[in-house]
Amino acid sequence: MDLAQKVLLPPGGLSLKWTRVHPIGAGLQNMGNTCFLNSALQCLTHTAPLANYLLTRQHSKKCVETEFCMMCTMENHVIAVFESSGDVVRPIDIVSKITSIADHFLCGRQEDAHEFLQHTLNAMHRSCVSNT
Ligand SMILES: [Zn+2]
């Protein structure tokens, strides 16, 4: 099947608005020059359509990836943030896989938030395509 013909969600299968009221969520601990990463993760975590999808665990229920999967990682992250509202979460699963997300990034080095966001979205896209 042509990649352009694959459908990840049926029409109407994704709500663009929050499907329920969530508590504020957790803050993210700075693990040493990870503020660029934390800010991008907070934006993604609080993007309603993405969070709605990830909180259903639809991806991980069907995921067949045996190596690193950015969608499974983001799913775990978003769930942890909303389950730990008012607390602090350490995004260790993402920090430890930084080179799987962007191979030129280094742990502990300050990086660009916008660039990290682009690489994260690309990694999530690759995970979706490889799982279909
Ligand atoms: Zn996955």
Residues whose N, C-alpha, C, O or C-beta is under 5 A from the ligand:
A	BS01	ZN	C63 E65 C69 M71 C72
